[in-house]
């Protein structure tokens, strides 16, 4: 299959440097492989979304030379596909309803026995959890190397659909990677421990398994991941070259010194792009 990569931001704020690193890294890998680069807006958690940020992110990316090959997919419009995936998991008896409150979960710890520890409550909707077997999921990450995780001990019986009816990142990501035909997932290594859960869901739903490449994270001076929740400063689409050059440097890639615009800088970086130069470890980005 031809290479298909993607960038999948959440609309919880404006595009910041850490997000730009993930976008540039995924774009370079896709173009280096002669493949297509897609966008997906992961807007399935309305309480966390910042109004207008989805449109702002999609508008900012072209200013950095990052143009997608297909229209962006919005997860907020994909409920029917997630309903179908949950129905299939119900047929397989792979999920169970859970009425546990947050206080009960805090006291009991993760579910690991495939059933709810609380009593069914006919007056409210349950969450739905995936039964996780006592197995190890192993995969080779293209950057972080061999990975192995005991699904039950590490993840426990994790939520597929929340009490409010919102689907989890794990399920939506798996369904949409298959729908978009993604062959390699290039994303930040903060999501490395999510991969075994997604691989298991792919197995249950009979979906193809893409390859994975987890990029280093940009950290602040306190060693925290740059994120919208920690008020990371947004990058400036009106002056894209400094942030773009920093992102390429962070990924270990040279950039042309005389580039006149973002597209020219990316084109020059692509000519000399070497995935082997991407650093494995996360590092501090000095703002």
N, C-alpha and C positions, 0 to 999 in steps of 0.2 A: 504494500500500500504506500502511496505517496505520503511524504511527511506532512502532518497537520499539527501545528502548535497553537497555543492560545494564551491570552492574558485575561484574567478574571478578577477584576477589582470589586470591592464592595463599596456602595455609595454612602460611606460614613463620614465623608469629608472630602476636601480637595486633594488633588494629586500631590504627594510629598515625595521626598527623595527615595525613601525605601521602596515605595510603589514604582517609582520610575526605574529603579534598578531591576525589579522583576519584569517590567514591561520591556526594557531594553534587552535583558538577558534572553527572554523568550523569543523576541523578535530576531535577534542575532542567530539563535539556534535554528529557527525555522528557515531563515533566509540562507544560512550557511548550508543547510541540507537541500536547498532548492525547493522548499516547500511553501505552504500557505500559513499565514498568521491570522488567527481569528480573535474576536473579542467576545467576552461574555460578562454581562453585568449581573453580579450576584446580589440581587435586590429582593431577597426572600425574608428579610428580617426588618419589617417596617419600624418597630420601636427603636432600632439602632440607626436608622437612616437619617441623613441630614438633607432636608429638602433642597433640591437643585444640584446636589453633588454628582448625581449620575450624569446629568447633562454636561456639567462642568468638566468631569473627567474625560468624557467622550470628545468634548471640544478641545481639550488641552492636548491630547495625544498627537494629533496631526501637527501641532506646532513643534513637537519634538521629532518630527519625521516619521512617526509611527502610524502608518495607515493600514487598516485591516483589509483583508481580501474579500470579506463578506460582511453583510450587515450584522451589527452586534445582536447577540441573543440576550434577551432579558428573562431571568429566571422567574420574575413576577408573573410572566405570561405562560409559565410551563406547568401550572398546577395539574392539568389533566394527565401529563406524563408521570408526575410524581404519584398521583392517585393510582395509576396503573401499576407502578412499581410496588407500592404498598399492598395493593390487591394481590399481586403475585407472591409477595412475602407471606401474606396471610394464607394463601393456598398451600404454601410450603410449611406452614406452622413454624415459621422462623421468627415471628414477632409475638409479643404479648402486651396486653394493656396494663398500664401502671397508673395507680391513683395516689402514689406517695407524694406527700407535700415536701416542700424544700426542707422544713425542719426535720421531717422523718428521714429524708435522704442524708442530711447532715449527721444525724445520729446513727443511721444504719451503715453508711458508707455505700460503695458501688454495689449494684445488683450483679450477682454472678451465678445465680442458680436458675435463671430462665423463668422466673415468675415474680409477680408483685408481692412485696412484703406487707402491703396494706390491704384493707378490705375493699371490695368493689363498691363504688358509690354511684348509684343510678341517677343521681341528681347532677352529676357533672361529667364532662368528657375526660377520658384518660389520655395520658401520653402513650405512645407506642414505642416499645423498646425491641431491639434485635437481640435474639438469643445468641450469645457468643460461646462457641465451643472451646474446650481446653486444647487448643492447637497452637502451633507456632506458624506464623506467616513470615516467609522469607522472600526477599527480593534484592536485586542489585541496583543500587542507585548510581547513575552515571557519574555523579560527582562525589557523593558521600560514601560510596562503596557498599559492601554487603550489609544488609539490615535483617534483623530477626526480632520478632516480637510475639510474646504469648498473648493472644488476643483477650482471653478471659481475665488474666491477671492484670494486664495493663489497661485495657479499655472497659472491661466489664460489659454488662448488657446495656448498650448505649442507645440513646434516644434517636428514633427515626422521624417521628412527628411529635411536636410539642402539644401540650394541653390546649394552647390557643389555636391549634390547627395548622401551625407553621411547620414546614418541613425542615429537617436538619441539613446543614451544610454537607454532611457525608453522603446522604442519599441524593440530594440535588446534584452535587458535583459528579457522582458516578453516572447518573442518568444522562446528564448533559455532555460529559466527555464522550460517551458512546454516541449520543445523538449528533454531535458535531464531528465525529470521526477522528478524534484526537489520537495521534500516534505517540506523542511524547508530551508529558506534563512537565513544564519548566516553571518552578515557583520557589518561594522562599523556604528555607529549611525549618521555619517554625511549623510547617505543615508536614514535616517528615513523619511524625508519629501518627498522623491521620492516615497515612498510606496503607498500612495493613488492614484497617477497617474498610477502606475503599476497595482493596483487593478482594476481601471476603464478600463484600456486597456484589462486586462484579461476578464472582463465582456463583453466588446464589441466583442472580438475575440473568446468568448466561450472557454476560457482556464481555467484549474484548478488554484485555488488560493493556493499557499503554505502557511505554517506558517512562521512567521518572528521572528527573534531574533537579535536585534541590539546591538552590543558590544560597550563598552566604547572606546573612542579614546585615543591614546597616544599623549600627547601634549608636545611642547617644553617649554623652560623656559619663553617664552612670551605668553604662552597660545594658541599657534597656533597648529593645527593638524600637526603631523609629516607627511610629504609628499615629494614626489620627487620635487615638484615645490618650496619647501622651502629648498631644498638642504639637506634633511635628510640623515644622513650617512648610507651607506648600511651595512647590517649585513655581517658577514664573514663566508661563507660556509666552509672554511678551519678550522675554530675554532667555531663550532656551539653551544657548550654547554653553554657558558655564555649568549648569546642572547636568547637561548631557555629557560634557567632557568628564565631570566628576564621576558620573555613573559608569562610563567606560573604564575609567581608571580604577574604580572600585572593583570592577569585574576583571581586572588584569589585562585590559585590551588597550592598545595604542590608538590614539585618535589623531587625525590630520591637524597640524597646527594652523593651517591656512584656510580651513573650511569657512565658507561664507555664510552657510545656513545649516540648519539641522539635517536636512536630507543629504547634503554634501558630506557632513561629518559622519553620518551613519554609513553612507556608501563607502567612504574611505576606511572606516573601522571594519566594515564587513570584508573588504579585500584582505585585511590582515588578521581577521578573526581566527582565534585558535581556542577551542573549548578547553584544551588542556591547561591554558593559562588562568582559567577562572579559579580563584582561591577557594579552598574547601571550607575554611573557617570564617565565621562572621567577624566583622571588624568595626571599629569606631569610625564614624563619619563626623568630622569636625564641622559644625555649622558656622 
